[in-house]
Amino acid sequence: MNFSKISFAFCIFLIITPTLDAQTKKIKRPKNRVGITSVDSFVQESFDLYDKVYKYDGYAASGKSLDDDDIDVLEEALGEMSSLSESAPDIINDLDGAGVLKQGKATLQMNKAKKALKYSITTAKELLLGQRERETEDEEETKESNDKPEDKTNSDSGNTNDAIKETPSNVSDGLEVYSKYDFVPGDKLLFFDDFSNDFIGDLPSKWNTNGSGNIVKFNKVEGNWFELKAGYRLYAIPDLSQLPEDYTIEFDLLTSGLGRQTSSGARLHVILSDTNTFSNGKSHYGSVSLPLGQYAPFNIDTYNFFNGKAGMINSGLTADIRDEVKNQPHIAISVTKKRYRLWINEVKYVDIPRFIEELNVLNYLKFHVYGLTDGEERVFIKNIKVAEGGVDLRRKLMSEGKISTNGILFDSGSANIQPQSLGIIRQISQVLMQDDSIKLNIVGHTDSDGSDDSNLKLSKDRAEAVKTALVNIYNISTDRLTTEGKGETEPVADNGTADGKAQNRRVEFVKI
């Protein structure tokens, strides 16, 4: 064994790999292959190494010391993991040209494999350094607690225990998975609600319903959330009308209490309608429903209804989104005239070119939840954003030399880019790759929450984060990009409203 190479790889991982909590539940190896050679090889090799390291991690749990042969095996595995980790970005590129469902399956398996690889690297280091402390919690008990972990919510009924995960563990481990994400939000804000101006226990002020629903706040999940009550013909309708021909809809989804007992008919319906009454629609509507059941994979159902009769679309799209709906996914919808597309996190699951059979008749958005057990299984939404589309940011940047977007989202009070924002950054990278003479100044802006100094620093940090994404993910040369922060000094809307704040939190790209 070449000990100097192993030592070098070990030092590299010691620097770049964050600390992981002790592993208590074994990550399950995917049963089926994807059919993309590089992906299948990556998954298999990652789990082969994972099984090897997990065995030695068990020794730490039982108090058994490693002998010289064990140490040799771990050191060799660490070297193999170094090479395997470096191959991951190329595997991402291999998803190009694959079908939507195959891309989705590949992404899920790669995320799981990367999680296993990350655990293996960290655990191997800790075992070799004698620093590994592994909890001995029973795996079945761990599985049950992962299905229904406890958290406390505040609502009009006081504190209740809910199964809300503090930090989703199988959400994308890094932005690179989103590097092919092609959703771009509309550029003109029509409606936004993060419920920050609503009181806990109240129905949100900009919504109507024929049932009930209220704002809740969680101890371990950020922000205010609107609970959608499940029931027959119960609808929640935002104060929004006259949707244009081209627009986008986005929202974050949170669920509680879902498990193997959840009904196969449990669904969240997102409906585009010709009326704001409490029905699917009068003469025209289109509905896409996301399955919430957990004991088996269920289809994403799509259905349209125009001119008083069933339309051409009535289909069930095969999709296993059980993990996604339990891990606070971001839902994005794009309507471009007759075309309807829907993404869950970075994966596009629906793309129907003629879903909207008649233009300019679907003017209202509705949410409807059905099939949940009252008081046990719950659904919440947040950050609902509807924006008019129609402007290609690439062409606008090329022709006008400047664009401004509030579609690049960051964690609250942070410069951490939310992965679903990568569609816009990808478009910017395409402009830069098309013309290598272009240089850009990236300017960050914030709303007025917080002090002037903190907002100035935050805006600078966010501009720098966008630059880093362009450099690290899309290989744009750093000397073509400069950054600047303006803080809250140049608002474009009223900071006294949620809509206005959303417009003021923006990033500008200016040709220099």
C-alpha distance (Angstrom), angle and dihedral (degrees) to the residues before:
residue distance angle dihedral
M1 . . .
N2 3.82 . .
F3 3.80 98.2 .
S4 3.83 94.8 -175.2
K5 3.82 91.4 59.0
I6 3.78 91.8 47.8
S7 3.78 90.7 48.7
F8 3.81 91.1 50.5
A9 3.81 92.1 49.9
F10 3.78 89.3 46.7
C11 3.81 91.7 53.8
I12 3.80 92.0 48.7
F13 3.80 91.8 52.8
L14 3.79 90.9 45.3
I15 3.79 88.3 60.2
I16 3.79 102.4 41.4
T17 3.82 104.1 33.5
P18 3.82 118.5 86.0
T19 3.78 121.3 -138.1
L20 3.80 115.2 -89.8
D21 3.78 127.4 -154.9
A22 3.77 116.5 -110.3
Q23 3.80 112.4 -77.8
T24 3.80 112.9 -113.5
K25 3.78 103.4 160.6
K26 3.78 121.4 49.8
I27 3.79 114.3 -122.9
K28 3.79 109.2 -122.6
R29 3.78 117.7 -121.1
P30 3.85 111.6 -125.0
K31 3.79 110.1 -101.3
N32 3.79 98.8 -147.9
R33 3.76 133.5 49.6
V34 3.82 121.3 -120.2
G35 3.79 97.3 -140.0
I36 3.81 95.8 -120.9
T37 3.81 105.8 111.5
S38 3.79 98.4 -146.7
V39 3.80 92.8 46.2
D40 3.80 93.7 47.6
S41 3.81 91.0 48.3
F42 3.79 92.2 48.5
V43 3.82 92.2 49.6
Q44 3.81 93.8 46.2
E45 3.81 95.0 46.9
S46 3.82 92.3 45.2
F47 3.80 92.1 53.3
D48 3.82 93.3 43.0
L49 3.80 88.2 58.2
Y50 3.78 91.3 40.5
D51 3.84 92.2 55.3
K52 3.78 89.8 50.2
V53 3.81 94.4 50.9
Y54 3.80 93.2 41.0
K55 3.82 89.4 58.4
Y56 3.79 91.6 56.1
D57 3.80 90.3 43.9
G58 3.80 86.0 60.1
Y59 3.77 88.3 58.4
A60 3.78 89.3 60.0
A61 3.79 89.7 52.6
S62 3.80 91.5 53.9
G63 3.80 94.2 43.3
K64 3.82 94.5 -113.5
S65 3.80 115.6 148.9
L66 3.79 122.8 -131.6
D67 3.81 117.4 -111.3
D68 3.82 125.9 -147.9
D69 3.82 93.6 -89.1
D70 3.81 91.0 51.6
I71 3.80 90.7 51.9
D72 3.81 90.9 49.8
V73 3.80 91.2 52.0
L74 3.82 92.4 49.3
E75 3.81 93.0 47.3
E76 3.79 90.9 50.2
A77 3.81 90.9 47.2
L78 3.79 89.9 51.5
G79 3.80 90.0 56.2
E80 3.80 91.2 49.5
M81 3.78 90.7 49.4
S82 3.81 89.8 54.4
S83 3.79 92.3 58.6
L84 3.78 92.9 41.9
S85 3.81 92.8 50.6
E86 3.79 90.8 52.8
S87 3.82 91.2 54.7
A88 3.81 95.2 58.3
P89 3.86 98.3 87.6
D90 3.82 90.6 55.3
I91 3.79 90.7 51.5
I92 3.80 89.5 55.4
N93 3.80 89.3 58.3
D94 3.80 89.9 52.1
L95 3.80 89.9 69.0
D96 3.81 89.7 74.4
G97 3.77 111.3 113.5
A98 3.79 95.5 16.6
G99 3.80 119.4 124.2
V100 3.79 120.4 -94.1
L101 3.80 94.9 -107.1
K102 3.78 92.9 45.2
Q103 3.80 90.3 49.8
G104 3.79 89.6 50.5
K105 3.80 93.0 49.9
A106 3.81 91.3 45.1
T107 3.80 92.1 50.3
L108 3.81 92.8 49.9
Q109 3.81 92.2 49.1
M110 3.79 92.6 45.8
N111 3.79 91.8 50.4
K112 3.79 89.2 52.1
A113 3.81 91.9 46.3
K114 3.82 91.4 48.5
K115 3.79 89.8 50.7
A116 3.82 89.5 51.5
L117 3.80 90.6 47.1
K118 3.80 92.2 48.7
Y119 3.80 90.5 51.3
S120 3.82 91.1 47.1
I121 3.80 94.0 52.2
T122 3.78 94.9 47.6
T123 3.81 94.3 42.7
A124 3.80 93.5 47.8
K125 3.81 90.4 53.0
E126 3.78 92.6 48.6
L127 3.81 92.7 47.1
L128 3.80 92.2 50.2
L129 3.80 91.0 48.6
G130 3.79 92.5 46.0
Q131 3.80 90.9 -119.9
R132 3.80 100.5 114.5
E133 3.78 116.7 122.9
R134 3.79 111.9 177.8
E135 3.77 123.7 -168.5
T136 3.80 114.5 -129.3
E137 3.79 99.6 -146.2
D138 3.80 112.7 149.1
E139 3.79 111.4 -98.0
E140 3.80 94.6 -133.3
E141 3.80 91.0 51.4
T142 3.79 89.0 48.5
K143 3.79 90.9 51.3
E144 3.79 91.2 51.5
S145 3.79 92.8 47.8
N146 3.81 90.3 49.0
D147 3.81 88.9 53.3
K148 3.81 91.5 52.9
P149 3.82 112.8 15.2
E150 3.77 116.0 173.7
D151 3.76 128.7 -113.6
K152 3.77 133.6 155.1
T153 3.79 126.5 -118.2
N154 3.76 130.4 -165.8
S155 3.79 118.3 -139.7
D156 3.76 138.8 136.1
S157 3.78 89.5 -71.2
G158 3.81 94.0 55.7
N159 3.79 127.0 -118.7
T160 3.80 118.8 -12.4
N161 3.78 132.2 174.4
D162 3.80 114.0 -110.2
A163 3.78 135.2 177.2
I164 3.80 98.5 -117.5
K165 3.77 120.4 148.0
E166 3.79 115.6 -130.9
T167 3.79 95.7 -149.2
P168 3.82 118.8 8.5
S169 3.79 105.0 -124.2
N170 3.78 99.7 -160.6
V171 3.76 100.3 44.2
S172 3.82 109.7 116.7
D173 3.80 110.6 -58.7
G174 3.79 91.1 -144.4
L175 3.77 143.9 6.2
E176 3.80 92.7 -106.5
V177 3.82 90.1 82.1
Y178 3.80 87.1 62.4
S179 3.80 93.9 50.1
K180 3.84 90.7 105.4
Y181 3.80 94.4 41.9
D182 3.80 106.0 130.3
F183 3.81 103.2 -174.8
V184 3.80 111.7 119.6
P185 3.82 117.8 -175.8
G186 3.79 121.6 -129.8
D187 3.77 116.5 -90.7
K188 3.83 100.6 -134.7
L189 3.80 115.1 65.4
L190 3.82 114.0 -133.0
F191 3.80 101.1 167.5
F192 3.80 136.1 2.0
D193 3.79 131.6 172.2
D194 3.79 128.3 169.9
F195 3.84 90.7 162.7
S196 3.81 90.6 -125.0
N197 3.82 91.0 133.8
D198 3.82 94.8 49.3
F199 3.79 126.5 92.7
I200 3.78 122.0 -116.8
G201 3.81 109.8 -98.6
D202 3.82 95.0 22.8
L203 3.77 129.7 109.2
P204 3.84 105.6 -108.5
S205 3.79 112.0 -94.8
K206 3.81 96.6 -127.2
W207 3.81 96.0 52.1
N208 3.80 139.6 76.6
T209 3.81 129.7 -155.1
N210 3.79 140.5 172.1
G211 3.80 92.1 -146.7
S212 3.76 126.4 31.9
G213 3.76 140.9 -80.6
N214 3.75 135.8 153.6
I215 3.77 145.4 -162.3
V216 3.79 115.8 -93.3
K217 3.78 133.7 -178.2
F218 3.80 126.3 -149.9
N219 3.78 127.3 -148.1
K220 3.79 93.2 -138.0
V221 3.79 103.9 30.3
E222 3.79 121.4 68.2
G223 3.80 125.5 -112.3
N224 3.79 137.8 -1.5
W225 3.80 118.6 -50.4
F226 3.80 131.4 -159.3
E227 3.80 112.4 -133.1
L228 3.80 112.2 -142.4
K229 3.79 109.7 -148.2
A230 3.79 115.3 -137.9
G231 3.77 121.9 -130.9
Y232 3.77 147.9 114.5
R233 3.81 110.6 -58.1
L234 3.81 93.1 -12.7
Y235 3.80 112.3 148.0
A236 3.79 136.9 -175.8
I237 3.81 112.3 -154.7
P238 3.82 125.9 -172.5
D239 3.81 118.7 -140.5
L240 3.78 93.8 -99.9
S241 3.78 130.8 123.6
Q242 3.78 141.4 165.6
L243 3.78 99.9 40.0
P244 3.81 111.7 -160.9
E245 3.79 125.2 -126.9
D246 3.82 92.7 -98.8
Y247 3.79 120.5 40.8
T248 3.79 145.2 127.9
I249 3.81 133.3 -131.8
E250 3.80 124.2 -158.0
F251 3.78 134.6 176.1
D252 3.79 141.9 154.8
L253 3.79 118.4 -119.5
L254 3.80 127.7 -150.7
T255 3.80 126.4 -177.5
S256 3.79 134.4 -169.8
G257 3.80 133.4 -163.8
L258 3.81 98.0 9.3
G259 3.80 113.4 151.5
R260 3.78 145.0 135.8
Q261 3.80 90.2 -59.3
T262 3.82 93.2 57.9
S263 3.81 110.1 116.9
S264 3.79 120.2 -101.8
G265 3.81 85.5 -130.0
A266 3.81 93.9 58.0
R267 3.80 106.5 120.4
L268 3.77 145.7 156.5
H269 3.82 109.8 -137.1
V270 3.80 120.2 -158.0
I271 3.79 107.7 -163.7
L272 3.80 133.5 -168.8
S273 3.81 108.1 -158.9
D274 3.80 144.6 -179.9
T275 3.82 92.3 -134.8
N276 3.80 139.1 43.9
T277 3.81 91.9 -140.3
F278 3.79 122.1 112.9
S279 3.78 98.8 -89.1
N280 3.78 136.2 79.5
G281 3.78 89.3 -97.1
K282 3.78 145.5 -57.6
S283 3.79 104.9 -117.1
H284 3.80 102.9 -17.9
Y285 3.81 136.2 36.1
G286 3.77 143.5 136.2
S287 3.79 124.6 -150.7
V288 3.79 133.6 -169.0
S289 3.80 117.1 -176.2
L290 3.80 128.3 -162.0
P291 3.82 117.1 -148.1
L292 3.81 117.6 -123.9
G293 3.83 99.2 -176.6
Q294 3.80 116.5 116.0
Y295 3.81 110.4 -167.5
A296 3.82 93.1 77.0
P297 3.82 138.3 3.0
F298 3.80 112.3 -87.0
N299 3.80 130.5 -166.2
I300 3.77 128.0 -99.5
D301 3.81 100.8 -120.3
T302 3.80 123.2 -143.8
Y303 3.81 125.1 -171.3
N304 3.79 135.5 165.7
F305 3.80 133.0 -167.2
F306 3.80 123.5 -168.8
N307 3.79 135.8 172.5
G308 3.77 92.2 5.0
K309 3.78 97.6 -55.5
A310 3.78 140.8 78.0
G311 3.76 113.1 -74.5
M312 3.79 130.0 -140.6
I313 3.81 95.5 -84.9
N314 3.80 122.1 80.4
S315 3.78 107.5 134.8
G316 3.77 144.5 138.4
L317 3.80 114.2 -138.4
T318 3.79 114.0 -152.1
A319 3.79 109.6 -118.8
D320 3.78 135.7 147.0
I321 3.81 103.0 -149.9
R322 3.81 97.7 151.0
D323 3.79 94.3 118.4
E324 3.79 92.7 43.4
V325 3.80 96.7 55.1
K326 3.80 90.3 52.3
N327 3.80 94.8 49.4
Q328 3.81 105.9 60.6
P329 3.82 99.2 -96.2
H330 3.78 126.8 -164.5
I331 3.81 112.7 -125.6
A332 3.80 118.9 -154.7
I333 3.81 126.7 -175.8
S334 3.78 127.7 -173.9
V335 3.80 123.1 -165.9
T336 3.80 113.8 -170.8
K337 3.77 107.2 177.5
K338 3.84 101.4 -67.6
R339 3.80 97.1 -8.0
Y340 3.82 119.9 97.5
R341 3.82 123.5 -167.7
L342 3.79 130.5 175.6
W343 3.79 129.9 -168.7
I344 3.79 129.2 -169.3
N345 3.78 106.6 -158.4
E346 3.81 104.7 -43.2
V347 3.82 98.0 -23.1
K348 3.80 123.2 93.2
Y349 3.81 107.7 -142.5
V350 3.81 102.2 167.4
D351 3.80 127.8 43.5
I352 3.81 112.7 157.8
P353 3.82 114.1 166.9
R354 3.84 97.1 -158.5
F355 3.78 104.5 28.3
I356 3.84 92.3 123.8
E357 3.80 99.1 61.7
E358 3.81 95.4 -178.9
L359 3.80 124.1 33.2
N360 3.81 127.2 -133.3
V361 3.82 96.9 18.7
L362 3.83 102.2 91.6
N363 3.80 103.3 75.9
Y364 3.81 104.4 148.6
L365 3.80 136.2 67.9
K366 3.82 121.6 -146.1
F367 3.80 136.8 -179.7
H368 3.79 121.9 -152.6
V369 3.82 127.4 178.1
Y370 3.78 121.5 -166.5
G371 3.81 139.2 172.8
L372 3.82 102.3 32.6
T373 3.79 126.6 133.0
D374 3.80 107.5 -111.7
G375 3.79 114.2 -111.7
E376 3.82 94.2 5.8
E377 3.80 108.0 58.7
R378 3.78 116.0 44.1
V379 3.81 139.9 176.1
F380 3.80 127.9 -156.0
I381 3.82 134.3 -179.1
K382 3.79 134.0 -162.6
N383 3.81 141.2 172.9
I384 3.79 96.2 33.7
K385 3.77 107.9 -172.9
V386 3.80 128.1 178.1
A387 3.79 117.9 -177.4
E388 3.77 135.2 173.8
G389 3.78 113.6 -115.9
G390 3.76 134.0 -168.7
V391 3.79 102.2 112.2
D392 3.79 118.5 102.7
L393 3.81 103.2 -144.1
R394 3.80 91.1 -153.4
R395 3.79 94.0 57.8
K396 3.80 92.3 42.6
L397 3.79 92.0 51.9
M398 3.80 91.3 48.3
S399 3.81 94.6 46.8
E400 3.80 102.0 36.1
G401 3.79 101.0 26.9
K402 3.80 92.8 -132.5
I403 3.79 139.8 63.9
S404 3.79 134.0 177.5
T405 3.79 123.4 -156.9
N406 3.79 136.5 178.2
G407 3.79 90.1 -169.6
I408 3.80 94.6 92.9
L409 3.78 102.0 89.7
F410 3.80 129.2 -163.1
D411 3.78 134.1 -169.2
S412 3.81 110.4 -90.4
G413 3.80 111.6 -78.3
S414 3.80 89.8 -4.0
A415 3.79 141.8 98.3
N416 3.82 92.1 -133.6
I417 3.80 107.2 123.9
Q418 3.79 114.3 -133.1
P419 3.83 106.7 -125.1
Q420 3.82 95.1 -125.9
S421 3.81 88.3 67.1
L422 3.79 91.6 70.6
G423 3.82 93.3 92.8
I424 3.80 90.7 73.2
I425 3.80 94.8 42.1
R426 3.79 88.2 50.2
Q427 3.82 90.3 55.9
I428 3.81 90.3 51.2
S429 3.80 90.1 50.9
Q430 3.81 90.1 52.6
V431 3.80 90.6 56.4
L432 3.79 90.9 50.2
M433 3.80 92.8 46.9
Q434 3.82 91.8 48.3
D435 3.80 93.3 54.6
D436 3.79 115.1 26.0
S437 3.82 91.6 -170.7
I438 3.82 92.2 68.9
K439 3.79 119.0 102.8
L440 3.79 123.0 -173.7
N441 3.77 137.6 -155.4
I442 3.82 110.9 -148.1
V443 3.81 113.0 -150.7
G444 3.80 123.4 -167.4
H445 3.82 125.0 -154.1
T446 3.82 131.0 -174.8
D447 3.78 137.3 -166.8
S448 3.81 120.6 -107.2
D449 3.82 98.3 -94.1
G450 3.78 108.8 120.0
S451 3.80 132.0 15.1
D452 3.79 124.8 -41.9
D453 3.80 91.9 -114.0
S454 3.79 95.4 48.4
N455 3.81 91.7 47.5
L456 3.79 91.7 49.7
K457 3.79 90.8 52.5
L458 3.81 91.8 44.2
S459 3.81 92.5 51.8
K460 3.81 90.6 50.6
D461 3.79 91.7 48.2
R462 3.80 92.0 49.4
A463 3.79 92.8 50.6
E464 3.80 88.6 49.9
A465 3.83 90.4 49.5
V466 3.82 90.5 55.5
K467 3.80 89.7 49.8
T468 3.79 90.1 50.5
A469 3.81 90.9 52.0
L470 3.80 91.6 51.4
V471 3.79 90.8 49.2
N472 3.80 100.3 41.4
I473 3.81 101.4 36.2
Y474 3.80 103.0 30.9
N475 3.83 99.6 27.2
I476 3.81 95.8 -123.1
S477 3.80 111.9 166.2
T478 3.79 111.4 -104.5
D479 3.82 92.7 -136.5
R480 3.83 89.6 65.9
L481 3.80 92.7 61.8
T482 3.79 133.3 66.7
T483 3.79 127.6 177.8
E484 3.78 137.1 -146.2
G485 3.80 136.9 174.7
K486 3.81 126.1 -145.6
G487 3.81 98.4 176.7
E488 3.81 112.2 -161.5
T489 3.81 95.3 -32.5
E490 3.83 98.3 105.0
P491 3.83 109.0 43.5
V492 3.80 119.4 177.0
A493 3.82 95.9 -168.0
D494 3.80 142.5 23.3
N495 3.81 112.2 -64.1
G496 3.80 88.9 -157.5
T497 3.82 93.2 76.7
A498 3.80 133.6 57.6
D499 3.83 89.7 -124.1
G500 3.79 91.6 52.1
K501 3.79 94.0 47.5
A502 3.80 90.4 50.3
Q503 3.81 90.0 54.1
N504 3.80 92.7 47.4
R505 3.81 93.0 52.8
R506 3.78 95.7 79.8
V507 3.78 146.1 131.2
E508 3.79 124.8 -134.2
F509 3.79 127.3 -155.8
V510 3.80 114.8 -158.1
K511 3.81 126.2 -176.3
I512 3.82 112.7 -126.8
